[in-house]
Amino acid sequence: MGETELLITLILFNLFFLLFVVAVMVYIRKYKQRKKEYLNDIEVKNEIHKRELLATQLEIQQATMQQIGRELHDNIGQKLTLVSLYTQQLLYENKVPEVSERIEQVSQIINQSLQDLRSLSKTLTNDNINQKEIVTLIQEEADITNAFKKCHVDFKHNFQQLDLGFVHKNVLLRITQEFIQNSIKHSQCRNIFISLNTSEESLWELNLKDDGIGFNHSANISNGIGLTNMKNRAEIIGARFSLESEENKGTTLNIILKRQP
């Protein structure tokens, strides 16, 4: 074999080797790309499954609460109404002033209990949420808290009307209730500030802040049931959930639902 043939053989060998290396690199690159796409697909499917599971849990919870509300209204409510009628009859038939006064007190207690039961039943059956605007629902929670005079709740918003469905209103209301309860119970706060705003970028943005003692994120309280419930509710509707807390500087919760492009 001459030098020319040897040189051609070496060149062809190197060329085939180079092509082989390139082919292997292309294969590895495509393999990694397909693997990445597969993992992304799995992640998306897991996220969808997680949201569907959370939504199902919420539906089961709502159905259960509605059933309890109906039972309270139809069963216990009717019995209390009957007792109220009996006390009114006793009050009419009784002629002893001292006894009449006691009967009147019992009647007032029964009527107040019946009113509270109806209010609870209405809340559990979701009629309250369906029939009212979200600003009204949150303001009612603020008024209830302020009536106890343990902590002052200040609520502000930047719109006249926000057209939301039941699920969104329910999520916003329950998160607000959970935050208020946690703040009063754990933070020793004096004030809670709530704002619900809308903008060109976001359908709505809920911001809750207290001036309490705060907590360390590494502490067990950061993984508590209340925080988990709020985060899960936000995830159900695809809202971004952000919690910041620092010892002696209070806690801030921000939840944003971006507008669809």
Order of alpha helices (4+ residues) and beta strands (2+ residues): alpha-alpha-alpha-alpha-alpha-beta-alpha-beta-beta-alpha-beta-beta
